[in-house]
Amino acid sequence: MTKACPGQDTRYWGPDSIYDINCPSCGGEIEFFKNDPTRKCRECGEKFWNPKLDLGCLEWCKYADKCTELMGEEDAKDSKKML
């Protein structure tokens, strides 16, 4: 059995945890998962923030630093600023 954060474990996600957003630059469709800080558009290559980012647990979870290490330092720092 793999140990996982309940907020990141897809077994606990609802139907609204994965959604499509139109690229603000070209209008292309981009699939986001609720915990993706950023994505690049396949059509134009533009990188932009997930408008529905759900990382509220970073404010209170004692393991938040471990999660942000997995996200990558640049995205983790920026996502903390958004909270």
Helices and strands as residue ranges (DSSP letters): G 10-12, G 15-17, E 18-22, E 29-33, E 38-40, E 47-49, G 56-59, H 64-71, H 73-82
